[in-house]
Amino acid sequence: MAITHLVFDLDDTLYAERDFAIGGFRAATSWARESLGIEVSLDRMLALLEDGHLGKLFNMALAEAKADHSADDLKGFVKAYANQTPQLQLFPDAALALSHWEGRLKLGLITDGHASTQHAKIAALALTRRFKHIIATGALGPDRAFHKPHPRAFELMQSALGSPGDRFVYVGDNLSKDFIAPNTLGWTTVWINRPAHQAHRIHKHTTAAIGGEPKFSIGDLAQLQTILA
């Protein structure tokens, strides 16, 4: 029987990414107050987040408080967000699942984003010891070159954890990018979509890309036991 390896996404899969965003918004608004002498609305930033304005959120929020803000102002605003000291907690079902499978299977973690930011989240969640191998795609190359759906991180994970013929299971939350590469590699892909958290997911507005449909959909990580069986 093939050896099974279990690989997870991080943001909104193991913890609520919205919690990281809120902490970062507080850090950014404090920086704006202290460095620029302006008040950027935390509530407005949260509203923009809920409406799906991910890429333009910081520029929009800063522009409403300071229409003539400079590129350096925006850079400092975003840097304050990224350099926060996060206070995070695992989803209860994630904590139980990791405790259950740790030691039974080799666990891997693949996460998009700046490596320093993602490793700060990993440290805040005390995850380093739980995983056999961790890949932050931002460390693989500049300008998001190896972010999902690029297959590089999955290929590296496959080499690090197993050998030809092993079974890999990947659990993620983002339909637009998480499952394309592992599907291509023949992995078992699982979409975690917790009903109570669905409205607060950062990427709740995404839809499945061509070739990116997960093989399974679950509402609680306890259901992994049935899939892995």
Summary of the structure (lengths in Angstrom):
residues: 229
radius of gyration: 18.5
end to end distance: 11.9
largest distance: 63.6
contacts: 710
relative contact order: 0.17
helix: 45%
strand: 15%
